[in-house]
């Protein structure tokens, strides 16, 4: 598992299609869908400032993230494990 820590990530789809990442204390600034189509990702203490951060992701564990909403509610701890539908 690759760790990304204390980074400021910018741009559309900053980590598109990544696998097996641990993202800690990072800020995702401008750019939609920074983690689109990623899988096996652990997120802790990070902030998302733009839209659709977890679009089509699979096996995602989120703890202490800011700026995420799940079905209209702010996230605390969230584990997402969904198959992608065609």
Biopython code that builds the backbone (N, CA, C, O; Angstrom):
import numpy as np
from Bio.PDB.StructureBuilder import StructureBuilder

atoms = [
    (1, "UNK", "N", (0.850, -1.176, 0.000)),
    (1, "UNK", "CA", (0.000, 0.000, 0.000)),
    (1, "UNK", "C", (0.896, 1.240, 0.000)),
    (1, "UNK", "O", (1.799, 1.365, 0.827)),
    (2, "UNK", "N", (0.639, 2.141, -0.924)),
    (2, "UNK", "CA", (1.397, 3.385, -1.031)),
    (2, "UNK", "C", (0.750, 4.444, -0.150)),
    (2, "UNK", "O", (-0.473, 4.578, -0.149)),
    (3, "UNK", "N", (1.547, 5.196, 0.596)),
    (3, "UNK", "CA", (1.009, 6.250, 1.460)),
    (3, "UNK", "C", (1.262, 7.623, 0.846)),
    (3, "UNK", "O", (2.360, 7.930, 0.381)),
    (4, "UNK", "N", (0.211, 8.435, 0.861)),
    (4, "UNK", "CA", (0.304, 9.837, 0.460)),
    (4, "UNK", "C", (-0.062, 10.633, 1.698)),
    (4, "UNK", "O", (-1.169, 10.493, 2.217)),
    (5, "UNK", "N", (0.847, 11.465, 2.179)),
    (5, "UNK", "CA", (0.650, 12.143, 3.459)),
    (5, "UNK", "C", (1.015, 13.623, 3.343)),
    (5, "UNK", "O", (2.018, 13.991, 2.732)),
    (6, "UNK", "N", (0.163, 14.465, 3.955)),
    (6, "UNK", "CA", (0.413, 15.917, 4.023)),
    (6, "UNK", "C", (0.653, 16.550, 2.651)),
    (6, "UNK", "O", (1.556, 17.370, 2.487)),
    (7, "UNK", "N", (-0.158, 16.165, 1.676)),
    (7, "UNK", "CA", (-0.031, 16.704, 0.316)),
    (7, "UNK", "C", (-1.222, 17.606, 0.007)),
    (7, "UNK", "O", (-2.303, 17.433, 0.570)),
    (8, "UNK", "N", (-1.019, 18.559, -0.884)),
    (8, "UNK", "CA", (-2.107, 19.336, -1.461)),
    (8, "UNK", "C", (-2.215, 18.880, -2.906)),
    (8, "UNK", "O", (-1.296, 19.071, -3.702)),
    (9, "UNK", "N", (-3.353, 18.271, -3.238)),
    (9, "UNK", "CA", (-3.557, 17.700, -4.564)),
    (9, "UNK", "C", (-4.548, 18.568, -5.327)),
    (9, "UNK", "O", (-5.598, 18.924, -4.792)),
    (10, "UNK", "N", (-4.230, 18.909, -6.558)),
    (10, "UNK", "CA", (-5.084, 19.788, -7.352)),
    (10, "UNK", "C", (-5.332, 19.184, -8.725)),
    (10, "UNK", "O", (-4.644, 18.262, -9.164)),
    (11, "UNK", "N", (-6.321, 19.730, -9.371)),
    (11, "UNK", "CA", (-6.613, 19.319, -10.738)),
    (11, "UNK", "C", (-7.675, 18.242, -10.804)),
    (11, "UNK", "O", (-7.894, 17.488, -9.856)),
    (12, "UNK", "N", (-8.319, 18.195, -11.942)),
    (12, "UNK", "CA", (-9.376, 17.218, -12.166)),
    (12, "UNK", "C", (-8.795, 15.810, -12.170)),
    (12, "UNK", "O", (-7.807, 15.528, -12.848)),
    (13, "UNK", "N", (-9.435, 14.929, -11.392)),
    (13, "UNK", "CA", (-9.052, 13.505, -11.299)),
    (13, "UNK", "C", (-7.585, 13.328, -10.909)),
    (13, "UNK", "O", (-6.832, 12.612, -11.569)),
    (14, "UNK", "N", (-7.204, 13.989, -9.835)),
    (14, "UNK", "CA", (-5.800, 14.023, -9.382)),
    (14, "UNK", "C", (-5.175, 12.640, -9.207)),
    (14, "UNK", "O", (-4.006, 12.448, -9.540)),
    (15, "UNK", "N", (-5.932, 11.684, -8.693)),
    (15, "UNK", "CA", (-5.391, 10.333, -8.480)),
    (15, "UNK", "C", (-6.228, 9.289, -9.216)),
    (15, "UNK", "O", (-6.383, 8.167, -8.734)),
    (16, "UNK", "N", (-6.759, 9.645, -10.360)),
    (16, "UNK", "CA", (-7.667, 8.802, -11.135)),
    (16, "UNK", "C", (-7.150, 7.365, -11.276)),
    (16, "UNK", "O", (-6.004, 7.131, -11.659)),
    (17, "UNK", "N", (-8.035, 6.408, -10.954)),
    (17, "UNK", "CA", (-7.728, 5.001, -11.174)),
    (17, "UNK", "C", (-6.682, 4.400, -10.252)),
    (17, "UNK", "O", (-6.210, 3.290, -10.500)),
    (18, "UNK", "N", (-6.316, 5.100, -9.208)),
    (18, "UNK", "CA", (-5.286, 4.577, -8.289)),
    (18, "UNK", "C", (-5.815, 3.388, -7.499)),
    (18, "UNK", "O", (-7.021, 3.235, -7.309)),
    (19, "UNK", "N", (-4.903, 2.562, -7.050)),
    (19, "UNK", "CA", (-5.247, 1.393, -6.239)),
    (19, "UNK", "C", (-4.318, 1.306, -5.045)),
    (19, "UNK", "O", (-3.160, 1.718, -5.100)),
    (20, "UNK", "N", (-4.851, 0.760, -3.966)),
    (20, "UNK", "CA", (-4.071, 0.444, -2.780)),
    (20, "UNK", "C", (-3.293, 1.651, -2.243)),
    (20, "UNK", "O", (-2.063, 1.646, -2.185)),
    (21, "UNK", "N", (-4.057, 2.695, -1.848)),
    (21, "UNK", "CA", (-3.452, 3.903, -1.290)),
    (21, "UNK", "C", (-3.928, 4.149, 0.128)),
    (21, "UNK", "O", (-5.061, 3.824, 0.481)),
    (22, "UNK", "N", (-3.057, 4.722, 0.932)),
    (22, "UNK", "CA", (-3.423, 5.266, 2.233)),
    (22, "UNK", "C", (-3.194, 6.771, 2.126)),
    (22, "UNK", "O", (-2.064, 7.223, 1.943)),
    (23, "UNK", "N", (-4.280, 7.546, 2.243)),
    (23, "UNK", "CA", (-4.221, 8.994, 2.085)),
    (23, "UNK", "C", (-4.462, 9.624, 3.446)),
    (23, "UNK", "O", (-5.547, 9.484, 4.009)),
    (24, "UNK", "N", (-3.461, 10.317, 3.981)),
    (24, "UNK", "CA", (-3.533, 10.865, 5.336)),
    (24, "UNK", "C", (-3.242, 12.361, 5.323)),
    (24, "UNK", "O", (-2.253, 12.817, 4.748)),
    (25, "UNK", "N", (-4.132, 13.113, 5.973)),
    (25, "UNK", "CA", (-3.942, 14.559, 6.164)),
    (25, "UNK", "C", (-3.627, 15.298, 4.862)),
    (25, "UNK", "O", (-2.712, 16.119, 4.812)),
    (26, "UNK", "N", (-4.384, 15.003, 3.824)),
    (26, "UNK", "CA", (-4.206, 15.660, 2.532)),
    (26, "UNK", "C", (-5.371, 16.606, 2.251)),
    (26, "UNK", "O", (-6.445, 16.481, 2.839)),
    (27, "UNK", "N", (-5.145, 17.545, 1.351)),
    (27, "UNK", "CA", (-6.180, 18.460, 0.902)),
    (27, "UNK", "C", (-6.331, 18.296, -0.603)),
    (27, "UNK", "O", (-5.369, 18.429, -1.359)),
    (28, "UNK", "N", (-7.558, 18.003, -1.023)),
    (28, "UNK", "CA", (-7.882, 17.926, -2.441)),
    (28, "UNK", "C", (-8.549, 19.240, -2.809)),
    (28, "UNK", "O", (-9.693, 19.485, -2.426)),
    (29, "UNK", "N", (-7.853, 20.079, -3.541)),
    (29, "UNK", "CA", (-8.386, 21.395, -3.882)),
    (29, "UNK", "C", (-9.155, 21.319, -5.192)),
    (29, "UNK", "O", (-9.866, 20.344, -5.435)),
    (30, "UNK", "N", (-9.022, 22.331, -6.035)),
    (30, "UNK", "CA", (-9.849, 22.422, -7.234)),
    (30, "UNK", "C", (-9.715, 21.189, -8.128)),
    (30, "UNK", "O", (-8.649, 20.579, -8.224)),
    (31, "UNK", "N", (-10.806, 20.848, -8.767)),
    (31, "UNK", "CA", (-10.827, 19.707, -9.676)),
    (31, "UNK", "C", (-11.817, 18.652, -9.226)),
    (31, "UNK", "O", (-11.746, 18.156, -8.102)),
    (32, "UNK", "N", (-12.744, 18.312, -10.115)),
    (32, "UNK", "CA", (-13.751, 17.299, -9.800)),
    (32, "UNK", "C", (-13.150, 15.900, -9.773)),
    (32, "UNK", "O", (-12.114, 15.636, -10.384)),
    (33, "UNK", "N", (-13.820, 15.021, -9.057)),
    (33, "UNK", "CA", (-13.557, 13.585, -9.063)),
    (33, "UNK", "C", (-12.091, 13.215, -8.837)),
    (33, "UNK", "O", (-11.518, 12.484, -9.645)),
    (34, "UNK", "N", (-11.471, 13.702, -7.760)),
    (34, "UNK", "CA", (-10.040, 13.438, -7.581)),
    (34, "UNK", "C", (-9.686, 11.959, -7.426)),
    (34, "UNK", "O", (-8.566, 11.553, -7.734)),
    (35, "UNK", "N", (-10.640, 11.152, -6.949)),
    (35, "UNK", "CA", (-10.350, 9.728, -6.753)),
    (35, "UNK", "C", (-11.238, 8.842, -7.630)),
    (35, "UNK", "O", (-11.513, 7.697, -7.272)),
    (36, "UNK", "N", (-11.681, 9.357, -8.758)),
    (36, "UNK", "CA", (-12.587, 8.604, -9.630)),
    (36, "UNK", "C", (-11.989, 7.259, -10.013)),
    (36, "UNK", "O", (-10.822, 7.162, -10.390)),
    (37, "UNK", "N", (-12.822, 6.218, -9.909)),
    (37, "UNK", "CA", (-12.487, 4.855, -10.300)),
    (37, "UNK", "C", (-11.306, 4.272, -9.524)),
    (37, "UNK", "O", (-10.600, 3.403, -10.035)),
    (38, "UNK", "N", (-11.085, 4.741, -8.300)),
    (38, "UNK", "CA", (-10.040, 4.179, -7.443)),
    (38, "UNK", "C", (-10.584, 2.985, -6.673)),
    (38, "UNK", "O", (-11.797, 2.826, -6.533)),
    (39, "UNK", "N", (-9.688, 2.154, -6.178)),
    (39, "UNK", "CA", (-10.133, 1.048, -5.333)),
    (39, "UNK", "C", (-9.080, 0.749, -4.272)),
    (39, "UNK", "O", (-7.893, 1.032, -4.433)),
    (40, "UNK", "N", (-9.569, 0.162, -3.179)),
    (40, "UNK", "CA", (-8.724, -0.212, -2.040)),
    (40, "UNK", "C", (-7.984, 1.006, -1.481)),
    (40, "UNK", "O", (-6.755, 1.039, -1.439)),
    (41, "UNK", "N", (-8.764, 2.009, -1.053)),
    (41, "UNK", "CA", (-8.221, 3.279, -0.582)),
    (41, "UNK", "C", (-8.625, 3.504, 0.876)),
    (41, "UNK", "O", (-9.782, 3.301, 1.243)),
    (42, "UNK", "N", (-7.671, 3.923, 1.698)),
    (42, "UNK", "CA", (-7.940, 4.330, 3.082)),
    (42, "UNK", "C", (-7.684, 5.832, 3.168)),
    (42, "UNK", "O", (-6.616, 6.311, 2.787)),
    (43, "UNK", "N", (-8.682, 6.578, 3.675)),
    (43, "UNK", "CA", (-8.559, 8.030, 3.786)),
    (43, "UNK", "C", (-8.726, 8.410, 5.250)),
    (43, "UNK", "O", (-9.692, 7.996, 5.891)),
    (44, "UNK", "N", (-7.795, 9.194, 5.785)),
    (44, "UNK", "CA", (-7.868, 9.612, 7.181)),
    (44, "UNK", "C", (-7.398, 11.065, 7.300)),
    (44, "UNK", "O", (-6.314, 11.418, 6.835)),
    (45, "UNK", "N", (-8.220, 11.889, 7.923)),
    (45, "UNK", "CA", (-7.837, 13.264, 8.216)),
    (45, "UNK", "C", (-7.643, 14.137, 6.994)),
    (45, "UNK", "O", (-6.801, 15.035, 7.017)),
    (46, "UNK", "N", (-8.385, 13.907, 5.938)),
    (46, "UNK", "CA", (-8.204, 14.670, 4.703)),
    (46, "UNK", "C", (-9.402, 15.565, 4.423)),
    (46, "UNK", "O", (-10.467, 15.400, 5.017)),
    (47, "UNK", "N", (-9.214, 16.524, 3.502)),
    (47, "UNK", "CA", (-10.254, 17.487, 3.176)),
    (47, "UNK", "C", (-10.484, 17.512, 1.666)),
    (47, "UNK", "O", (-9.546, 17.507, 0.870)),
    (48, "UNK", "N", (-11.769, 17.539, 1.304)),
    (48, "UNK", "CA", (-12.159, 17.605, -0.107)),
    (48, "UNK", "C", (-12.885, 18.919, -0.335)),
    (48, "UNK", "O", (-13.879, 19.203, 0.333)),
    (49, "UNK", "N", (-12.398, 19.723, -1.276)),
    (49, "UNK", "CA", (-12.968, 21.052, -1.509)),
    (49, "UNK", "C", (-13.758, 21.145, -2.808)),
    (49, "UNK", "O", (-14.212, 22.233, -3.162)),
    (50, "UNK", "N", (-13.935, 20.049, -3.525)),
    (50, "UNK", "CA", (-14.646, 20.108, -4.789)),
    (50, "UNK", "C", (-15.614, 18.952, -4.905)),
    (50, "UNK", "O", (-15.780, 18.197, -3.946)),
    (51, "UNK", "N", (-16.258, 18.788, -6.049)),
    (51, "UNK", "CA", (-17.348, 17.837, -6.226)),
    (51, "UNK", "C", (-16.884, 16.417, -6.547)),
    (51, "UNK", "O", (-15.799, 16.194, -7.084)),
    (52, "UNK", "N", (-17.745, 15.476, -6.199)),
    (52, "UNK", "CA", (-17.642, 14.064, -6.583)),
    (52, "UNK", "C", (-16.314, 13.395, -6.232)),
    (52, "UNK", "O", (-15.708, 12.770, -7.102)),
    (53, "UNK", "N", (-15.845, 13.503, -5.004)),
    (53, "UNK", "CA", (-14.521, 12.963, -4.683)),
    (53, "UNK", "C", (-14.394, 11.445, -4.812)),
    (53, "UNK", "O", (-13.311, 10.948, -5.118)),
    (54, "UNK", "N", (-15.469, 10.705, -4.586)),
    (54, "UNK", "CA", (-15.372, 9.244, -4.610)),
    (54, "UNK", "C", (-16.212, 8.620, -5.724)),
    (54, "UNK", "O", (-16.825, 7.571, -5.527)),
    (55, "UNK", "N", (-16.241, 9.245, -6.862)),
    (55, "UNK", "CA", (-17.065, 8.819, -7.986)),
    (55, "UNK", "C", (-16.594, 7.460, -8.506)),
    (55, "UNK", "O", (-15.440, 7.317, -8.911)),
    (56, "UNK", "N", (-17.475, 6.470, -8.495)),
    (56, "UNK", "CA", (-17.201, 5.108, -8.977)),
    (56, "UNK", "C", (-16.046, 4.421, -8.253)),
    (56, "UNK", "O", (-15.329, 3.623, -8.856)),
    (57, "UNK", "N", (-15.858, 4.717, -6.980)),
    (57, "UNK", "CA", (-14.804, 4.068, -6.199)),
    (57, "UNK", "C", (-15.304, 2.758, -5.598)),
    (57, "UNK", "O", (-16.506, 2.559, -5.421)),
    (58, "UNK", "N", (-14.366, 1.875, -5.289)),
    (58, "UNK", "CA", (-14.699, 0.602, -4.650)),
    (58, "UNK", "C", (-13.752, 0.341, -3.486)),
    (58, "UNK", "O", (-12.562, 0.653, -3.541)),
    (59, "UNK", "N", (-14.309, -0.234, -2.444)),
    (59, "UNK", "CA", (-13.551, -0.602, -1.248)),
    (59, "UNK", "C", (-12.777, 0.593, -0.683)),
    (59, "UNK", "O", (-11.546, 0.609, -0.651)),
    (60, "UNK", "N", (-13.542, 1.586, -0.241)),
    (60, "UNK", "CA", (-12.985, 2.828, 0.293)),
    (60, "UNK", "C", (-13.302, 2.908, 1.782)),
    (60, "UNK", "O", (-14.444, 2.691, 2.185)),
    (61, "UNK", "N", (-12.317, 3.214, 2.588)),
    (61, "UNK", "CA", (-12.511, 3.429, 4.018)),
    (61, "UNK", "C", (-12.174, 4.883, 4.324)),
    (61, "UNK", "O", (-11.071, 5.349, 4.037)),
    (62, "UNK", "N", (-13.144, 5.603, 4.917)),
    (62, "UNK", "CA", (-12.956, 7.027, 5.190)),
    (62, "UNK", "C", (-13.127, 7.290, 6.677)),
    (62, "UNK", "O", (-14.115, 6.878, 7.284)),
    (63, "UNK", "N", (-12.149, 7.982, 7.254)),
    (63, "UNK", "CA", (-12.217, 8.354, 8.665)),
    (63, "UNK", "C", (-11.736, 9.797, 8.786)),
    (63, "UNK", "O", (-10.682, 10.145, 8.253)),
    (64, "UNK", "N", (-12.487, 10.624, 9.470)),
    (64, "UNK", "CA", (-12.110, 12.025, 9.712)),
    (64, "UNK", "C", (-11.835, 12.805, 8.438)),
    (64, "UNK", "O", (-10.784, 13.434, 8.312)),
    (65, "UNK", "N", (-12.756, 12.773, 7.502)),
    (65, "UNK", "CA", (-12.608, 13.561, 6.282)),
    (65, "UNK", "C", (-13.587, 14.725, 6.312)),
    (65, "UNK", "O", (-14.696, 14.590, 6.827)),
    (66, "UNK", "N", (-13.189, 15.853, 5.770)),
    (66, "UNK", "CA", (-14.028, 17.040, 5.710)),
    (66, "UNK", "C", (-14.422, 17.292, 4.262)),
    (66, "UNK", "O", (-13.632, 17.090, 3.340)),
    (67, "UNK", "N", (-15.657, 17.735, 4.083)),
    (67, "UNK", "CA", (-16.117, 18.074, 2.747)),
    (67, "UNK", "C", (-16.765, 16.920, 2.021)),
    (67, "UNK", "O", (-17.172, 17.072, 0.869)),
    (68, "UNK", "N", (-16.875, 15.761, 2.663)),
    (68, "UNK", "CA", (-17.556, 14.623, 2.046)),
    (68, "UNK", "C", (-18.995, 14.582, 2.529)),
    (68, "UNK", "O", (-19.283, 14.856, 3.694)),
    (69, "UNK", "N", (-19.882, 14.241, 1.630)),
    (69, "UNK", "CA", (-21.277, 14.020, 2.013)),
    (69, "UNK", "C", (-21.715, 12.680, 1.467)),
    (69, "UNK", "O", (-21.343, 12.298, 0.357)),
    (70, "UNK", "N", (-22.488, 11.986, 2.230)),
    (70, "UNK", "CA", (-23.015, 10.694, 1.805)),
    (70, "UNK", "C", (-24.523, 10.769, 1.935)),
    (70, "UNK", "O", (-25.046, 10.892, 3.042)),
    (71, "UNK", "N", (-25.213, 10.698, 0.839)),
    (71, "UNK", "CA", (-26.665, 10.818, 0.790)),
    (71, "UNK", "C", (-27.127, 12.078, 1.524)),
    (71, "UNK", "O", (-28.087, 12.040, 2.294)),
    (72, "UNK", "N", (-26.436, 13.194, 1.278)),
    (72, "UNK", "CA", (-26.824, 14.483, 1.815)),
    (72, "UNK", "C", (-26.365, 14.759, 3.233)),
    (72, "UNK", "O", (-26.632, 15.840, 3.758)),
    (73, "UNK", "N", (-25.684, 13.819, 3.870)),
    (73, "UNK", "CA", (-25.219, 13.996, 5.246)),
    (73, "UNK", "C", (-23.690, 14.042, 5.262)),
    (73, "UNK", "O", (-23.031, 13.346, 4.491)),
    (74, "UNK", "N", (-23.139, 14.866, 6.144)),
    (74, "UNK", "CA", (-21.682, 14.912, 6.297)),
    (74, "UNK", "C", (-21.197, 13.572, 6.833)),
    (74, "UNK", "O", (-21.880, 12.940, 7.639)),
    (75, "UNK", "N", (-20.031, 13.141, 6.394)),
    (75, "UNK", "CA", (-19.487, 11.842, 6.804)),
    (75, "UNK", "C", (-18.668, 11.961, 8.078)),
    (75, "UNK", "O", (-17.929, 12.927, 8.264)),
    (76, "UNK", "N", (-18.801, 10.996, 8.934)),
    (76, "UNK", "CA", (-17.895, 10.796, 10.050)),
    (76, "UNK", "C", (-16.952, 9.699, 9.600)),
    (76, "UNK", "O", (-15.975, 9.966, 8.900)),
    (77, "UNK", "N", (-17.235, 8.467, 9.996)),
    (77, "UNK", "CA", (-16.486, 7.308, 9.505)),
    (77, "UNK", "C", (-17.381, 6.590, 8.515)),
    (77, "UNK", "O", (-18.553, 6.345, 8.798)),
    (78, "UNK", "N", (-16.849, 6.259, 7.382)),
    (78, "UNK", "CA", (-17.629, 5.649, 6.312)),
    (78, "UNK", "C", (-16.787, 4.593, 5.637)),
    (78, "UNK", "O", (-15.628, 4.833, 5.297)),
    (79, "UNK", "N", (-17.361, 3.439, 5.445)),
    (79, "UNK", "CA", (-16.702, 2.413, 4.626)),
    (79, "UNK", "C", (-17.604, 2.148, 3.439)),
    (79, "UNK", "O", (-18.780, 1.822, 3.603)),
    (80, "UNK", "N", (-17.058, 2.286, 2.254)),
    (80, "UNK", "CA", (-17.815, 2.097, 1.035)),
    (80, "UNK", "C", (-17.229, 0.898, 0.311)),
    (80, "UNK", "O", (-16.030, 0.861, 0.033)),
    (81, "UNK", "N", (-18.038, -0.049, 0.014)),
    (81, "UNK", "CA", (-17.602, -1.209, -0.751)),
    (81, "UNK", "C", (-18.721, -1.562, -1.719)),
    (81, "UNK", "O", (-19.617, -2.338, -1.385)),
    (82, "UNK", "N", (-18.671, -0.996, -2.909)),
    (82, "UNK", "CA", (-19.744, -1.180, -3.866)),
    (82, "UNK", "C", (-19.172, -1.627, -5.200)),
    (82, "UNK", "O", (-18.146, -1.110, -5.643)),
    (83, "UNK", "N", (-19.824, -2.579, -5.839)),
    (83, "UNK", "CA", (-19.401, -2.923, -7.190)),
    (83, "UNK", "C", (-19.814, -1.830, -8.155)),
    (83, "UNK", "O", (-20.863, -1.210, -7.980)),
    (84, "UNK", "N", (-19.024, -1.595, -9.141)),
    (84, "UNK", "CA", (-19.375, -0.586, -10.146)),
    (84, "UNK", "C", (-20.387, -1.202, -11.099)),
    (84, "UNK", "O", (-20.209, -2.315, -11.593)),
    (85, "UNK", "N", (-21.438, -0.461, -11.341)),
    (85, "UNK", "CA", (-22.433, -0.943, -12.286)),
    (85, "UNK", "C", (-22.202, -0.313, -13.639)),
    (85, "UNK", "O", (-21.735, 0.822, -13.738)),
    (86, "UNK", "N", (-22.523, -1.039, -14.660)),
    (86, "UNK", "CA", (-22.286, -0.546, -16.028)),
    (86, "UNK", "C", (-23.303, 0.481, -16.431)),
    (86, "UNK", "O", (-23.250, 0.997, -17.548)),
]
sb = StructureBuilder()
sb.init_structure("model")
sb.init_model(0)
sb.init_chain("A")
sb.init_seg("    ")
for serial, (resi, resn, name, xyz) in enumerate(atoms, 1):
    if name == "N":
        sb.init_residue(resn, " ", resi, " ")
    sb.init_atom(name, np.array(xyz, "f"), 0.0, 1.0, " ", f" {name:<3s}", serial, name[0])
structure = sb.get_structure()
